[in-house]
């Protein structure tokens, strides 16, 4: 039996509305049991947030780095979340996907070699129809899951 891929959102709180919009668009994939989305707004009051984030980073199969100037301005995101995601990618333990939310000067050396989304590199905030942009991102995430796990993909396709 295949297990849903654990998807970790790395994002700045200033971009929370984008994370929420993407999470809603990925609900179909969650209902199809292809993925399980987690981001820090799932942390409950009284939980130790740093330990929980570190735990979820270690469990993640796919990292979605929600790129904006705010993302790069956060020391925590850059040094803790993104760095560990990239280490796990280099070890072959995870997939890292930069998702361009807002304009940035560059993705920087660490991320520049990775194929980013949206495919045309028009930031999500510049799309005239953000719902379509999020739907396109969900389709790309589905494609990543299918490529990484063809047995699960056949089951979902036949059941659909």
ZASEKE-377947 format. One record per atom (N, C-alpha, C): x, y, z; residue in one letter. Coordinates in pm, whole numbers, padded with zeros to 5 digits, always signed. Example, Ala and Ser with C-alpha at 12.3 -4.5 7.8 and 13.67 -1.06 7.14 Angstrom:
residues 2
+01319-00569+00780a
+01230-00450+00780a
+01320-00330+00780a
+01285-00225+00708s
+01367-00106+00714s
+01290+00003+00787s
This chain:
residues 160
+00085-00119+00000x
+00000+00000+00000x
+00088+00125+00000x
+00058+00217-00086x
+00136+00341-00095x
+00089+00441+00009x
+00183+00518+00058x
+00157+00618+00160x
+00159+00756+00096x
+00070+00843+00141x
+00066+00980+00089x
+00201+01047+00111x
+00246+01124+00012x
+00369+01202+00024x
+00344+01318+00119x
+00439+01342+00206x
+00427+01452+00301x
+00487+01577+00238x
+00403+01680+00227x
+00442+01805+00163x
+00456+01912+00271x
+00572+01976+00273x
+00604+02081+00371x
+00610+02214+00298x
+00532+02312+00343x
+00540+02448+00289x
+00641+02526+00371x
+00738+02585+00304x
+00829+02679+00367x
+00794+02816+00311x
+00752+02907+00397x
+00701+03037+00351x
+00712+03139+00463x
+00704+03264+00425x
+00703+03372+00523x
+00559+03401+00566x
+00539+03433+00692x
+00403+03462+00739x
+00339+03580+00665x
+00421+03669+00612x
+00366+03780+00533x
+00298+03729+00406x
+00329+03607+00365x
+00272+03546+00245x
+00172+03435+00279x
+00118+03441+00399x
+00029+03334+00445x
-00092+03315+00356x
-00147+03423+00301x
-00265+03408+00215x
-00234+03325+00091x
-00109+03332+00042x
-00068+03247-00070x
-00060+03101-00026x
-00003+03077+00091x
+00006+02940+00143x
-00134+02882+00161x
-00225+02961+00214x
-00363+02914+00233x
-00430+02884+00098x
-00408+02970+00000x
-00466+02948-00133x
-00411+02822-00198x
-00282+02800-00186x
-00221+02679-00242x
-00273+02555-00169x
-00282+02563-00038x
-00332+02449+00040x
-00473+02411-00003x
-00557+02509-00028x
-00694+02481-00075x
-00692+02413-00211x
-00603+02457-00298x
-00594+02397-00431x
-00541+02254-00426x
-00466+02221-00323x
-00411+02087-00310x
-00504+01990-00236x
-00619+02038-00191x
-00714+01953-00117x
-00756+01830-00197x
-00773+01844-00327x
-00812+01728-00408x
-00705+01620-00401x
-00579+01661-00406x
-00470+01564-00395x
-00468+01498-00257x
-00503+01576-00155x
-00512+01518-00020x
-00626+01418-00013x
-00740+01453-00070x
-00854+01362-00069x
-00827+01236-00149x
-00745+01247-00254x
-00703+01129-00332x
-00594+01050-00261x
-00556+01095-00142x
-00453+01031-00059x
-00316+01025-00128x
-00291+01127-00211x
-00161+01137-00275x
-00063+01216-00189x
-00115+01315-00117x
-00029+01400-00035x
-00094+01429+00099x
-00009+01474+00190x
-00052+01528+00318x
+00022+01660+00334x
-00051+01770+00333x
+00010+01903+00341x
+00029+01944+00486x
+00144+02005+00514x
+00169+02059+00647x
+00244+02191+00633x
+00198+02290+00709x
+00273+02413+00726x
+00248+02463+00867x
+00324+02563+00909x
+00329+02596+01051x
+00200+02649+01110x
+00102+02679+01031x
-00028+02720+01087x
-00105+02600+01142x
-00049+02480+01125x
-00107+02360+01184x
-00057+02338+01326x
+00033+02423+01373x
+00086+02410+01509x
-00019+02460+01607x
-00047+02379+01707x
-00146+02415+01808x
-00083+02496+01920x
-00165+02574+01985x
-00119+02650+02101x
-00061+02553+02204x
+00051+02592+02262x
+00115+02510+02363x
+00218+02411+02309x
+00221+02391+02176x
+00320+02302+02118x
+00452+02376+02100x
+00562+02304+02107x
+00693+02363+02088x
+00718+02375+01938x
+00700+02495+01885x
+00698+02516+01740x
+00829+02479+01672x
+00943+02514+01732x
+01071+02486+01667x
+01093+02335+01654x
+01066+02261+01761x
+01082+02116+01756x
+00987+02053+01655x
+00864+02101+01651x
+00766+02045+01558x
+00803+02073+01413x
+00849+02194+01385x
+00893+02227+01249x
+01011+02138+01209x
+01108+02122+01297x
+01223+02035+01267x
+01177+01892+01239x
+01083+01843+01319x
+01031+01707+01299x
+00965+01696+01162x
+00882+01792+01126x
+00812+01788+00997x
+00909+01802+00880x
+01015+01879+00897x
+01117+01889+00793x
+01181+01753+00769x
+01208+01680+00873x
+01271+01548+00859x
+01176+01445+00799x
+01047+01462+00818x
+00948+01368+00765x
+00906+01398+00621x
+00929+01520+00575x
+00877+01565+00445x
+00939+01487+00329x
+00854+01459+00230x
+00897+01400+00104x
+00917+01508-00002x
+00834+01613+00007x
+00836+01722-00090x
+00834+01854-00014x
+00925+01943-00052x
+00928+02078+00005x
+00882+02176-00102x
+00782+02256-00070x
+00742+02366-00157x
+00794+02493-00092x
+00893+02554-00156x
+00951+02679-00107x
+00876+02792-00171x
+00793+02863-00095x
+00708+02969-00148x
+00789+03099-00151x
+00845+03126-00268x
+00948+03229-00286x
+00889+03369-00298x
+00944+03459-00219x
+00911+03601-00223x
+01028+03675-00157x
+01030+03807-00164x
+01133+03878-00088x
+01126+03846+00062x
+01006+03826+00113x
+00989+03792+00255x
+01054+03658+00289x
+01044+03562+00198x
+01106+03430+00216x
+01256+03447+00238x
+01320+03521+00147x
+01465+03538+00157x
+01507+03628+00274x
+01417+03713+00320x
+01450+03801+00432x
+01447+03729+00567x
+01382+03615+00573x
+01370+03542+00699x
+01493+03455+00723x
+01565+03486+00830x
+01683+03407+00867x
+01643+03263+00901x
+01531+03247+00971x
+01487+03113+01010x
+01458+03028+00886x
+01381+03084+00794x
+01347+03008+00673x
+01474+02974+00596x
+01558+03071+00576x
+01678+03050+00494x
+01774+02950+00558x
+01805+02971+00685x
+01909+02890+00750x
+01859+02758+00807x
+01733+02749+00844x
+01682+02626+00905x
+01601+02543+00805x
+01498+02604+00747x
+01408+02527+00661x
+01468+02498+00524x
+01507+02603+00452x
+01557+02584+00316x
+01687+02505+00315x
+01779+02538+00402x
+01908+02468+00404x
+01889+02319+00429x
+01803+02284+00525x
+01781+02142+00555x
+01708+02073+00440x
+01614+02143+00379x
+01545+02086+00262x
+01646+02055+00152x
+01737+02147+00127x
+01837+02126+00022x
+01934+02013+00059x
+01969+02001+00185x
+02054+01889+00228x
+01983+01756+00203x
+01856+01750+00237x
+01780+01627+00216x
+01763+01597+00067x
+01750+01702-00015x
+01743+01683-00160x
+01873+01625-00213x
+01985+01683-00171x
+02116+01635-00217x
+02139+01489-00176x
+02084+01449-00062x
+02097+01312-00015x
+02001+01217-00086x
+01912+01273-00169x
+01814+01191-00240x
+01694+01153-00157x
+01672+01223-00046x
+01563+01192+00046x
+01438+01275+00025x
+01446+01380-00058x
+01331+01469-00073x
+01338+01542-00206x
+01224+01593-00246x
+01212+01676-00366x
+01191+01819-00317x
+01260+01913-00379x
+01246+02056-00344x
+01199+02130-00467x
+01088+02203-00451x
+01030+02278-00562x
+01014+02425-00521x
+01091+02516-00583x
+01066+02658-00560x
+00936+02700-00631x
+00852+02772-00561x
+00726+02823-00617x
+00733+02975-00607x
+00738+03041-00722x
+00754+03186-00726x
+00621+03255-00698x
+00612+03314-00579x
+00491+03386-00540x
+00496+03532-00584x
+00611+03594-00557x
+00629+03736-00585x
+00765+03753-00650x
+00784+03867-00714x
+00911+03895-00783x
+01028+03898-00684x
+01136+03833-00725x
+01263+03841-00654x
+01371+03865-00758x
+01481+03922-00715x
+01590+03953-00807x
+01649+03826-00865x
+01659+03723-00781x
+01720+03597-00822x
+01677+03490-00723x
+01684+03365-00765x
+01660+03255-00672x
+01785+03223-00591x
+01897+03283-00628x
+02021+03259-00555x
+02089+03132-00604x
+02211+03115-00563x
+02291+03002-00608x
+02232+02867-00573x
+02180+02853-00452x
+02131+02722-00409x
+02009+02675-00487x
+01922+02766-00525x
+01797+02727-00589x
+01797+02743-00740x
+01895+02814-00794x
+01891+02849-00937x
+01896+02728-01029x
+01951+02616-00985x
+01958+02497-01070x
+01827+02418-01072x
+01736+02450-00980x
+01611+02376-00972x
+01504+02435-01064x
+01427+02349-01126x
+01313+02394-01205x
+01210+02450-01108x
+01168+02572-01134x
+01073+02639-01045x
+00934+02639-01107x
+00836+02666-01025x
+00698+02683-01069x
+00654+02824-01034x
+00558+02880-01102x
+00493+02832-01224x
+00594+02819-01338x
+00561+02730-01430x
+00653+02696-01539x
+00700+02818-01619x
+00615+02914-01639x
+00653+03033-01717x
+00721+03138-01630x
+00737+03108-01501x
+00802+03195-01402x
+00736+03332-01387x
+00608+03337-01417x
+00530+03456-01383x
+00483+03435-01239x
+00523+03523-01148x
+00485+03503-01008x
+00333+03491-00991x
+00293+03409-00896x
+00151+03386-00870x
+00077+03518-00850x
+00139+03614-00781x
+00070+03741-00754x
+00042+03821-00881x
+00116+03793-00990x
+00095+03865-01115x
-00007+03799-01208x
-00051+03681-01172x
-00151+03612-01255x
-00285+03680-01237x
-00351+03708-01348x
-00480+03777-01340x
-00585+03691-01271x
-00568+03560-01280x
-00660+03468-01214x
-00579+03378-01121x
-00571+03417-00994x
-00489+03341-00899x
-00544+03200-00877x
-00675+03182-00886x
-00730+03047-00872x
-00673+02956-00979x
-00661+03006-01102x
-00604+02926-01209x
-00456+02898-01182x
-00385+02997-01134x
-00243+02977-01101x
-00228+02867-00996x
-00311+02870-00892x
-00304+02766-00789x
-00345+02630-00845x
-00446+02627-00932x
-00487+02500-00995x
-00374+02444-01080x
-00305+02531-01154x
-00191+02486-01234x
-00080+02430-01145x
-00056+02495-01032x
+00045+02446-00937x
+00004+02308-00884x
-00124+02291-00853x
-00172+02162-00804x
-00151+02054-00911x
-00176+02088-01037x
-00153+01991-01145x
-00006+01952-01154x
+00082+02049-01138x
+00225+02020-01141x
+00267+01931-01024x
+00210+01957-00907x
+00241+01874-00790x
+00190+01732-00814x
+00072+01719-00873x
+00020+01586-00907x
+00118+01514-01001x
+00168+01587-01100x
+00262+01528-01196x
+00390+01481-01125x
+00437+01560-01029x
+00555+01521-00952x
+00528+01391-00876x
+00412+01382-00814x
+00374+01262-00738x
+00366+01141-00831x
+00304+01159-00947x
+00290+01049-01043x
+00427+01002-01089x
+00515+01096-01118x
+00650+01061-01162x
+00727+00987-01052x
+00709+01031-00928x
+00782+00971-00816x
+00722+00838-00772x
+00594+00815-00805x
+00525+00698-00753x
+00426+00645-00856x
+00472+00581-00965x
+00382+00540-01073x
+00275+00439-01031x
+00301+00352-00934x
+00199+00256-00890x
+00077+00328-00833x
+00102+00426-00749x
-00008+00503-00690x
-00082+00579-00798x
-00010+00634-00893x
-00071+00712-01000x
-00165+00625-01083x
-00125+00502-01114x
-00213+00413-01191x
-00340+00386-01115x
-00329+00363-00984x
-00447+00337-00903x
-00542+00456-00904x
-00488+00575-00887x
-00572+00695-00884x
-00634+00720-01020x
-00559+00701-01128x
-00612+00724-01262x
-00726+00627-01290x
-00709+00501-01255x
-00812+00401-01282x
-00935+00426-01196x
-00916+00476-01074x
-01028+00500-00984x
-01103+00628-01019x
-01037+00718-01089x
-01097+00849-01120x
-01206+00835-01224x
